[in-house]
Amino acid sequence: MTRAKMFLVGGCFLAAIIPQTSSAAPAASFVTKDALTDVSYCHMKFPAIVEATLGTAQPVLKDVSEGDIIDFYGSCSHDPLGKDEVRSQLLHLQHRRARDYMD
C-alpha cells in the first residue's frame, strides 16, 4: 500500500473514531492498529493518557488533535488505558520531570 493510500485510510479511520469518543467513554480510540506477521503482534498508534488522570482509577486519553501520540509495537491485546500502559507513561513522566529538573 502506498503512503498516500495509507494516509487516506488512516484519515478515514480517524474521522470515523473522533465523533464517537468522549471523555466519559471508557473505550480507547486508536489512531491506527495494524496486525503484523500474525494476529498476536500489532503496530498501534493511540493518544497518550492525560497526565492528571495517570494516578487515578479511570485514566482518560488525550484528544487526538493534541498530537501526543504513542507509537506502540507489541501485543494486539494491549489496552491503551490498561495498567501496563499507565505504568509505562508514569515512568516516562517521572524520567522527563527528573531530566527537566536537572537542567
C-alpha positions in Angstrom: 0.0 0.0 0.0 1.4 3.4 -0.9 1.9 6.1 1.6 -0.9 8.2 0.1 -3.3 5.3 0.4 -2.2 4.6 4.0 -2.7 8.3 4.9 -6.1 8.3 3.2 -7.2 5.1 5.0 -5.8 6.4 8.3 -7.6 9.7 7.9 -10.9 8.0 7.2 -10.4 5.7 10.2 -9.6 8.7 12.4 -12.6 10.6 11.1 -14.8 7.7 12.0 -13.4 7.4 15.5 -13.3 11.1 16.6 -17.1 11.8 16.7 -17.7 8.6 18.7 -15.2 9.4 21.5 -15.8 11.5 24.6 -14.1 11.9 27.9 -16.8 9.7 29.5 -16.3 6.8 27.1 -14.1 4.0 28.5 -13.3 2.6 25.1 -9.8 3.5 23.7 -9.6 5.4 20.4 -6.8 4.1 18.2 -5.3 6.3 15.5 -4.1 3.2 13.8 -3.9 -0.5 14.6 -2.2 -2.8 12.1 -1.6 -6.5 12.7 1.9 -7.6 11.8 3.1 -11.1 10.9 0.2 -12.7 12.8 -2.8 -11.8 14.9 -0.8 -11.5 18.2 1.7 -8.8 17.2 0.5 -5.3 16.2 1.7 -1.8 15.5 -0.7 0.7 17.1 -0.9 4.4 17.4 -3.1 5.9 20.1 -3.3 9.2 22.1 -1.3 9.4 25.4 -3.1 9.5 28.7 -3.9 12.9 30.3 -1.2 13.4 32.9 -3.7 14.4 35.6 -5.5 11.1 35.3 -2.5 8.8 35.3 -2.7 8.1 39.0 -6.5 7.7 39.1 -8.8 4.7 38.8 -10.1 5.9 35.5 -7.4 7.3 33.2 -8.5 9.3 30.2 -6.9 9.6 26.8 -5.9 12.9 25.4 -7.6 14.3 22.4 -6.1 13.1 19.1 -5.8 16.8 18.0 -3.2 17.5 20.7 -0.7 15.4 18.7 0.6 13.5 21.8 0.5 10.0 20.1 2.0 6.8 21.4 3.7 4.6 18.7 3.4 1.1 20.1 4.7 -2.3 18.8 3.5 -5.3 20.7 0.6 -7.5 21.7 -2.7 -6.8 19.8 -4.5 -7.1 23.1 -2.6 -4.1 24.5 -5.0 -1.7 26.3 -4.1 2.0 25.9 -5.8 2.6 29.3 -4.6 -0.6 31.0 -2.2 -1.0 33.9 0.8 -1.7 31.8 0.3 1.5 29.7 -0.4 3.6 32.8 2.9 2.3 34.4 4.8 3.0 31.2 3.5 6.5 30.9 4.1 7.3 34.6 7.7 6.1 34.3 8.2 8.2 31.2 6.7 11.2 33.0 9.0 10.7 36.1 12.1 10.5 33.8 11.0 13.6 31.9 10.5 15.5 35.1 13.8 14.4 36.6 15.6 15.4 33.4 13.8 18.8 33.3 14.7 19.4 37.0 18.3 18.7 36.4 18.6 21.2 33.5 
